[in-house]
Amino acid sequence: MQDITASTGRTVAIGVLSKRTGVKIETIRYYERIGIMPNPPRTEGGQRIYGETHMKRLTFVRRSRELGFSLDDVRALLSLADGGEFTCGEVKEMTVAHIGDIRRKIADLRRMERVLKEMASKCDGGDVPDCPILETLSS
């Protein structure tokens, strides 16, 4: 991920980075602490300053997390993007495995939906102290 900051001199503060990427400031700092994001340079006053590389990397991380990849998966994906040790084939395997996880979660959610619908169908919504939903949850 090439940094155009050096050629353009454009940098932004963490608040601007947060707004442009949709990632909370606390999350950006957390990503820096755990090494997902590189530590940015600082002004003489100690304020973090971010360039285009930071913006692109943070957008990549946010998007990967939105798709449900774990932080370890994001590290692996970034390793490939940074020219690291992972191959595209390994990233594909990781993605296919992630698809399997998603399908299992969807199946679990569908089962939960069926159970909840069945529970709700037994309730007439009245003021009776004996609620079929609460009874089902208790048993």
Secondary structure, DSSP 8 states (H G I E B T S, - for coil): ----HHHH---B-HHHHHHHHT--HHHHHHHHHTTSS----B-TT--B-B-HHHHHHHHHHHHHHHTT--HHHHHHHHHHHTT-S--HHHHHHHHHHHHHHHHHHHHHHHHHHHHHHHHHHT----S-S--HHHHHHH-
